[in-house]
């Protein structure tokens, strides 16, 4: 697996995941398929079409990708001012998810 510089990794994630904002690589996501909580630093990035790269959940044998991930915690260093409401995409703020 290719290693990416942190700023390149964040740029790739922002380009691929157009439905959700990436504030930093330390933002936590939860996978709706396997229930794992992970950061942008753990996501597998490989060359792929049509966007140049493909991303995959870091859980072995999970086929989850950006369409299956929900933001559950923004890195404290990147919290927006004013704080975001706990609705919509931010309904998983406590990162508790049972995978169903």
NUPAGU-917386 format. One record per residue: residue number from 1; residue in one letter; x, y, z of N, C-alpha, C in turn. Coordinates in Angstrom, 2 decimals. Layout:
<babas>
@nr:NUM rest:A nc1:X nc2:Y nc3:Z cac1:X cac2:Y cac3:Z cc1:X cc2:Y cc3:Z
...
</babas>
This chain:
<babas>
@nr:1 rest:X nc1:0.85 nc2:-1.18 nc3:0.00 cac1:0.00 cac2:0.00 cac3:0.00 cc1:0.89 cc2:1.24 cc3:0.00
@nr:2 rest:X nc1:0.58 nc2:2.19 nc3:-0.86 cac1:1.36 cac2:3.41 cac3:-0.98 cc1:1.15 cc2:4.29 cc3:0.25
@nr:3 rest:X nc1:2.22 nc2:4.94 nc3:0.65 cac1:2.15 cac2:5.88 cac3:1.77 cc1:1.98 cc2:7.29 cc3:1.22
@nr:4 rest:X nc1:1.12 nc2:8.08 nc3:1.83 cac1:0.85 cac2:9.44 cac3:1.39 cc1:1.26 cc2:10.41 cc3:2.49
@nr:5 rest:X nc1:1.74 nc2:11.56 nc3:2.10 cac1:1.98 cac2:12.63 cac3:3.06 cc1:0.63 cc2:13.04 cc3:3.66
@nr:6 rest:X nc1:0.60 nc2:13.47 nc3:4.91 cac1:-0.68 cac2:13.84 cac3:5.53 cc1:-1.48 cc2:14.86 cc3:4.72
@nr:7 rest:X nc1:-0.83 nc2:15.89 nc3:4.20 cac1:-1.58 cac2:16.90 cac3:3.44 cc1:-2.14 cc2:16.33 cc3:2.14
@nr:8 rest:X nc1:-1.42 nc2:15.38 nc3:1.51 cac1:-1.93 cac2:14.73 cac3:0.31 cc1:-3.10 cc2:13.82 cc3:0.64
@nr:9 rest:X nc1:-2.99 nc2:13.09 nc3:1.75 cac1:-4.06 cac2:12.19 cac3:2.19 cc1:-5.35 cc2:12.99 cc3:2.44
@nr:10 rest:X nc1:-5.22 nc2:14.12 nc3:3.14 cac1:-6.40 cac2:14.94 cac3:3.42 cc1:-6.99 cc2:15.48 cc3:2.13
@nr:11 rest:X nc1:-6.17 nc2:15.91 nc3:1.21 cac1:-6.65 cac2:16.43 cac3:-0.08 cc1:-7.40 cc2:15.35 cc3:-0.86
@nr:12 rest:X nc1:-6.88 nc2:14.13 nc3:-0.86 cac1:-7.53 cac2:13.01 cac3:-1.55 cc1:-8.88 cc2:12.71 cc3:-0.91
@nr:13 rest:X nc1:-8.93 nc2:12.64 nc3:0.41 cac1:-10.20 cac2:12.36 cac3:1.11 cc1:-11.23 cc2:13.45 cc3:0.83
@nr:14 rest:X nc1:-10.80 nc2:14.70 nc3:0.82 cac1:-11.73 cac2:15.80 cac3:0.52 cc1:-12.25 cc2:15.72 cc3:-0.91
@nr:15 rest:X nc1:-11.40 nc2:15.32 nc3:-1.84 cac1:-11.82 cac2:15.22 cac3:-3.24 cc1:-12.77 cc2:14.05 cc3:-3.47
@nr:16 rest:X nc1:-12.52 nc2:12.95 nc3:-2.80 cac1:-13.35 cac2:11.75 cac3:-2.99 cc1:-14.66 cc2:11.83 cc3:-2.22
@nr:17 rest:X nc1:-14.62 nc2:12.27 nc3:-0.99 cac1:-15.81 cac2:12.31 cac3:-0.13 cc1:-16.47 cc2:13.69 cc3:-0.25
@nr:18 rest:X nc1:-17.22 nc2:13.87 nc3:-1.32 cac1:-17.83 cac2:15.17 cac3:-1.61 cc1:-19.10 cc2:15.43 cc3:-0.81
@nr:19 rest:X nc1:-19.63 nc2:14.43 nc3:-0.14 cac1:-20.88 cac2:14.59 cac3:0.63 cc1:-20.64 cc2:15.05 cc3:2.06
@nr:20 rest:X nc1:-19.43 nc2:14.81 nc3:2.57 cac1:-19.11 cac2:15.15 cac3:3.96 cc1:-17.79 cc2:15.90 cc3:4.03
@nr:21 rest:X nc1:-17.71 nc2:16.84 nc3:4.93 cac1:-16.51 cac2:17.66 cac3:5.06 cc1:-15.46 cc2:16.94 cc3:5.90
@nr:22 rest:X nc1:-14.23 nc2:17.02 nc3:5.46 cac1:-13.08 cac2:16.55 cac3:6.23 cc1:-12.39 cc2:17.77 cc3:6.79
@nr:23 rest:X nc1:-12.39 nc2:17.93 nc3:8.11 cac1:-11.73 cac2:19.05 cac3:8.76 cc1:-10.25 cc2:18.74 cc3:8.98
@nr:24 rest:X nc1:-9.94 nc2:17.48 nc3:9.31 cac1:-8.56 cac2:17.05 cac3:9.50 cc1:-8.51 cc2:15.53 cc3:9.39
@nr:25 rest:X nc1:-7.31 nc2:14.99 nc3:9.36 cac1:-7.15 cac2:13.54 cac3:9.33 cc1:-7.51 cc2:12.90 cc3:10.66
@nr:26 rest:X nc1:-7.66 nc2:13.69 nc3:11.70 cac1:-8.02 cac2:13.16 cac3:13.01 cc1:-9.52 cc2:13.13 cc3:13.26
@nr:27 rest:X nc1:-10.32 nc2:13.61 nc3:12.30 cac1:-11.77 cac2:13.48 cac3:12.41 cc1:-12.10 cc2:11.99 cc3:12.46
@nr:28 rest:X nc1:-13.07 nc2:11.63 nc3:13.29 cac1:-13.46 cac2:10.22 cac3:13.40 cc1:-14.70 cc2:9.96 cc3:12.56
@nr:29 rest:X nc1:-14.67 nc2:8.85 nc3:11.84 cac1:-15.80 cac2:8.38 cac3:11.05 cc1:-16.21 cc2:7.03 cc3:11.59
@nr:30 rest:X nc1:-17.48 nc2:6.68 nc3:11.37 cac1:-17.96 cac2:5.34 cac3:11.70 cc1:-18.46 cc2:4.72 cc3:10.41
@nr:31 rest:X nc1:-18.13 nc2:3.45 nc3:10.19 cac1:-18.55 cac2:2.74 cac3:8.99 cc1:-19.92 cc2:2.10 cc3:9.26
@nr:32 rest:X nc1:-20.88 nc2:2.39 nc3:8.40 cac1:-22.23 cac2:1.84 cac3:8.56 cc1:-22.28 cc2:0.34 cc3:8.27
@nr:33 rest:X nc1:-21.28 nc2:-0.19 nc3:7.60 cac1:-21.28 cac2:-1.63 cac3:7.29 cc1:-20.71 cc2:-2.49 cc3:8.41
@nr:34 rest:X nc1:-19.61 nc2:-2.04 nc3:9.02 cac1:-18.97 cac2:-2.87 cac3:10.04 cc1:-19.02 cc2:-2.26 cc3:11.44
@nr:35 rest:X nc1:-19.34 nc2:-0.97 nc3:11.56 cac1:-19.45 cac2:-0.32 cac3:12.86 cc1:-18.14 cc2:0.20 cc3:13.41
@nr:36 rest:X nc1:-17.05 nc2:0.04 nc3:12.70 cac1:-15.75 cac2:0.50 cac3:13.19 cc1:-15.65 cc2:2.02 cc3:13.16
@nr:37 rest:X nc1:-15.02 nc2:2.57 nc3:14.19 cac1:-14.71 cac2:3.99 cac3:14.26 cc1:-13.23 cc2:4.14 cc3:13.91
@nr:38 rest:X nc1:-12.92 nc2:5.07 nc3:13.00 cac1:-11.54 cac2:5.25 cac3:12.54 cc1:-11.31 cc2:6.70 cc3:12.14
@nr:39 rest:X nc1:-10.06 nc2:7.02 nc3:11.89 cac1:-9.70 cac2:8.37 cac3:11.45 cc1:-9.24 cc2:8.33 cc3:9.99
@nr:40 rest:X nc1:-9.06 nc2:9.51 nc3:9.42 cac1:-8.57 cac2:9.60 cac3:8.05 cc1:-7.19 cc2:9.02 cc3:7.87
@nr:41 rest:X nc1:-6.44 nc2:8.95 nc3:8.95 cac1:-5.09 cac2:8.38 cac3:8.88 cc1:-5.12 cc2:6.87 cc3:8.67
@nr:42 rest:X nc1:-6.24 nc2:6.22 nc3:9.01 cac1:-6.35 cac2:4.76 cac3:8.93 cc1:-6.99 cc2:4.27 cc3:7.64
@nr:43 rest:X nc1:-7.60 nc2:5.14 nc3:6.88 cac1:-8.31 cac2:4.74 cac3:5.66 cc1:-7.33 cc2:4.24 cc3:4.61
@nr:44 rest:X nc1:-7.69 nc2:3.17 nc3:3.93 cac1:-6.87 cac2:2.63 cac3:2.85 cc1:-7.14 cc2:3.42 cc3:1.58
@nr:45 rest:X nc1:-6.08 nc2:3.94 nc3:0.97 cac1:-6.19 cac2:4.69 cac3:-0.29 cc1:-5.37 cc2:3.95 cc3:-1.33
@nr:46 rest:X nc1:-6.00 nc2:3.64 nc3:-2.47 cac1:-5.31 cac2:2.95 cac3:-3.55 cc1:-5.64 cc2:3.64 cc3:-4.87
@nr:47 rest:X nc1:-4.77 nc2:3.47 nc3:-5.88 cac1:-5.10 cac2:4.01 cac3:-7.20 cc1:-6.39 cc2:3.38 cc3:-7.70
@nr:48 rest:X nc1:-7.25 nc2:4.17 nc3:-8.32 cac1:-8.51 cac2:3.65 cac3:-8.82 cc1:-9.19 cc2:4.63 cc3:-9.73
@nr:49 rest:X nc1:-10.11 nc2:4.15 nc3:-10.49 cac1:-10.87 cac2:4.98 cac3:-11.43 cc1:-12.27 cc2:5.16 cc3:-10.88
@nr:50 rest:X nc1:-13.01 nc2:6.16 nc3:-11.24 cac1:-12.70 cac2:7.21 cac3:-12.21 cc1:-12.05 cc2:8.44 cc3:-11.58
@nr:51 rest:X nc1:-11.90 nc2:8.48 nc3:-10.25 cac1:-11.42 cac2:9.70 cac3:-9.59 cc1:-9.93 cc2:9.69 cc3:-9.32
@nr:52 rest:X nc1:-9.23 nc2:8.69 nc3:-9.78 cac1:-7.80 cac2:8.62 cac3:-9.56 cc1:-7.42 cc2:7.79 cc3:-8.35
@nr:53 rest:X nc1:-8.28 nc2:7.76 nc3:-7.33 cac1:-8.03 cac2:6.99 cac3:-6.11 cc1:-9.32 cc2:6.33 cc3:-5.65
@nr:54 rest:X nc1:-9.16 nc2:5.26 nc3:-4.91 cac1:-10.30 cac2:4.61 cac3:-4.26 cc1:-9.97 cc2:4.53 cc3:-2.78
@nr:55 rest:X nc1:-10.99 nc2:4.65 nc3:-1.94 cac1:-10.80 cac2:4.56 cac3:-0.50 cc1:-11.63 cc2:3.41 cc3:0.04
@nr:56 rest:X nc1:-11.14 nc2:2.83 nc3:1.13 cac1:-11.81 cac2:1.67 cac3:1.72 cc1:-11.67 cc2:1.72 cc3:3.22
@nr:57 rest:X nc1:-12.68 nc2:1.21 nc3:3.89 cac1:-12.68 cac2:1.08 cac3:5.34 cc1:-11.44 cc2:0.28 cc3:5.76
@nr:58 rest:X nc1:-10.80 nc2:0.66 nc3:6.87 cac1:-9.61 cac2:-0.07 cac3:7.30 cc1:-9.88 cc2:-1.44 cc3:7.92
@nr:59 rest:X nc1:-11.14 nc2:-1.80 nc3:8.11 cac1:-11.46 cac2:-3.11 cac3:8.67 cc1:-11.27 cc2:-4.19 cc3:7.62
@nr:60 rest:X nc1:-10.54 nc2:-5.24 nc3:7.98 cac1:-10.31 cac2:-6.35 cac3:7.06 cc1:-11.63 cc2:-6.94 cc3:6.59
@nr:61 rest:X nc1:-11.75 nc2:-7.18 nc3:5.30 cac1:-12.93 cac2:-7.77 cac3:4.65 cc1:-14.17 cc2:-6.88 cc3:4.65
@nr:62 rest:X nc1:-14.04 nc2:-5.63 nc3:5.03 cac1:-15.18 cac2:-4.70 cac3:4.94 cc1:-15.09 cc2:-3.97 cc3:3.61
@nr:63 rest:X nc1:-16.18 nc2:-3.89 nc3:2.90 cac1:-16.19 cac2:-3.21 cac3:1.59 cc1:-16.65 cc2:-1.76 cc3:1.70
@nr:64 rest:X nc1:-16.75 nc2:-1.25 nc3:2.92 cac1:-17.20 cac2:0.13 cac3:3.12 cc1:-16.29 cc2:1.14 cc3:2.46
@nr:65 rest:X nc1:-16.90 nc2:2.19 nc3:1.91 cac1:-16.15 cac2:3.30 cac3:1.34 cc1:-16.81 cc2:4.60 cc3:1.79
@nr:66 rest:X nc1:-16.43 nc2:5.71 nc3:1.18 cac1:-16.91 cac2:7.02 cac3:1.66 cc1:-18.43 cc2:7.12 cc3:1.71
@nr:67 rest:X nc1:-19.14 nc2:6.34 nc3:0.91 cac1:-20.62 cac2:6.38 cac3:0.94 cc1:-21.18 cc2:5.75 cc3:2.20
@nr:68 rest:X nc1:-20.37 nc2:4.97 nc3:2.89 cac1:-20.83 cac2:4.23 cac3:4.08 cc1:-20.34 cc2:4.83 cc3:5.38
@nr:69 rest:X nc1:-19.64 nc2:5.96 nc3:5.33 cac1:-19.04 cac2:6.55 cac3:6.52 cc1:-19.77 cc2:7.79 cc3:6.97
@nr:70 rest:X nc1:-19.88 nc2:7.95 nc3:8.28 cac1:-20.52 cac2:9.12 cac3:8.86 cc1:-19.59 cc2:9.75 cc3:9.89
@nr:71 rest:X nc1:-19.56 nc2:11.06 nc3:9.87 cac1:-18.73 cac2:11.79 cac3:10.82 cc1:-19.29 cc2:11.60 cc3:12.21
@nr:72 rest:X nc1:-18.43 nc2:11.22 nc3:13.15 cac1:-18.91 cac2:11.06 cac3:14.52 cc1:-18.16 cc2:11.95 cc3:15.49
@nr:73 rest:X nc1:-17.00 nc2:12.47 nc3:15.09 cac1:-16.28 cac2:13.38 cac3:15.97 cc1:-15.28 cc2:14.19 cc3:15.16
@nr:74 rest:X nc1:-15.34 nc2:15.50 nc3:15.32 cac1:-14.38 cac2:16.38 cac3:14.67 cc1:-13.20 cc2:16.53 cc3:15.61
@nr:75 rest:X nc1:-12.00 nc2:16.52 nc3:15.06 cac1:-10.80 cac2:16.73 cac3:15.86 cc1:-10.99 cc2:18.00 cc3:16.69
@nr:76 rest:X nc1:-10.77 nc2:17.95 nc3:18.00 cac1:-10.98 cac2:19.13 cac3:18.85 cc1:-10.21 cc2:20.36 cc3:18.37
@nr:77 rest:X nc1:-9.07 nc2:20.15 nc3:17.76 cac1:-8.28 cac2:21.28 cac3:17.26 cc1:-8.94 cc2:21.95 cc3:16.07
@nr:78 rest:X nc1:-9.92 nc2:21.29 nc3:15.45 cac1:-10.55 cac2:21.79 cac3:14.24 cc1:-12.03 cc2:22.13 cc3:14.41
@nr:79 rest:X nc1:-12.52 nc2:22.16 nc3:15.62 cac1:-13.93 cac2:22.47 cac3:15.81 cc1:-14.24 cc2:23.86 cc3:15.25
@nr:80 rest:X nc1:-15.30 nc2:23.95 nc3:14.45 cac1:-15.64 cac2:25.25 cac3:13.87 cc1:-16.20 cc2:26.20 cc3:14.93
@nr:81 rest:X nc1:-16.12 nc2:27.45 nc3:14.64 cac1:-16.67 cac2:28.47 cac3:15.53 cc1:-17.67 cc2:29.27 cc3:14.73
@nr:82 rest:X nc1:-18.95 nc2:29.26 nc3:15.03 cac1:-19.59 cac2:28.61 cac3:16.17 cc1:-19.69 cc2:27.10 cc3:15.97
@nr:83 rest:X nc1:-19.88 nc2:26.34 nc3:17.07 cac1:-19.99 cac2:24.88 cac3:16.96 cc1:-21.13 cc2:24.46 cc3:16.05
@nr:84 rest:X nc1:-20.97 nc2:23.29 nc3:15.42 cac1:-21.99 cac2:22.75 cac3:14.54 cc1:-23.14 cc2:22.16 cc3:15.35
@nr:85 rest:X nc1:-24.37 nc2:22.22 nc3:14.81 cac1:-25.50 cac2:21.59 cac3:15.50 cc1:-25.36 cc2:20.07 cc3:15.46
@nr:86 rest:X nc1:-25.91 nc2:19.38 nc3:16.43 cac1:-25.84 cac2:17.92 cac3:16.48 cc1:-27.03 cc2:17.32 cc3:15.76
@nr:87 rest:X nc1:-27.15 nc2:17.62 nc3:14.47 cac1:-28.23 cac2:17.10 cac3:13.65 cc1:-27.64 cc2:16.63 cc3:12.34
@nr:88 rest:X nc1:-28.45 nc2:15.94 nc3:11.53 cac1:-28.00 cac2:15.50 cac3:10.21 cc1:-26.78 cc2:14.64 cc3:10.29
@nr:89 rest:X nc1:-25.72 nc2:15.05 nc3:9.60 cac1:-24.49 cac2:14.26 cac3:9.55 cc1:-23.89 cc2:14.06 cc3:10.93
@nr:90 rest:X nc1:-24.19 nc2:14.96 nc3:11.85 cac1:-23.56 cac2:14.92 cac3:13.16 cc1:-24.39 cc2:14.16 cc3:14.19
@nr:91 rest:X nc1:-25.30 nc2:13.30 nc3:13.74 cac1:-26.12 cac2:12.54 cac3:14.67 cc1:-25.34 cc2:11.41 cc3:15.34
@nr:92 rest:X nc1:-24.13 nc2:11.10 nc3:14.86 cac1:-23.32 cac2:10.05 cac3:15.46 cc1:-22.22 cc2:10.65 cc3:16.34
@nr:93 rest:X nc1:-22.44 nc2:11.82 nc3:16.89 cac1:-21.38 cac2:12.52 cac3:17.62 cc1:-20.79 cc2:11.69 cc3:18.75
@nr:94 rest:X nc1:-21.53 nc2:10.76 nc3:19.31 cac1:-20.98 cac2:9.96 cac3:20.40 cc1:-20.27 cc2:8.70 cc3:19.89
@nr:95 rest:X nc1:-20.26 nc2:8.48 nc3:18.59 cac1:-19.56 cac2:7.35 cac3:17.95 cc1:-20.07 cc2:5.98 cc3:18.39
@nr:96 rest:X nc1:-21.26 nc2:5.91 nc3:18.90 cac1:-21.82 cac2:4.61 cac3:19.23 cc1:-22.70 cc2:4.17 cc3:18.07
@nr:97 rest:X nc1:-22.36 nc2:3.05 nc3:17.50 cac1:-23.06 cac2:2.57 cac3:16.30 cc1:-23.03 cc2:1.06 cc3:16.31
@nr:98 rest:X nc1:-24.17 nc2:0.44 nc3:16.05 cac1:-24.22 cac2:-1.03 cac3:16.12 cc1:-24.12 cc2:-1.69 cc3:14.75
@nr:99 rest:X nc1:-23.90 nc2:-0.91 nc3:13.69 cac1:-23.72 cac2:-1.48 cac3:12.36 cc1:-25.01 cc2:-1.81 cc3:11.63
@nr:100 rest:X nc1:-26.16 nc2:-1.49 nc3:12.19 cac1:-27.42 cac2:-1.79 cac3:11.51 cc1:-28.13 cc2:-0.52 cc3:11.15
</babas>
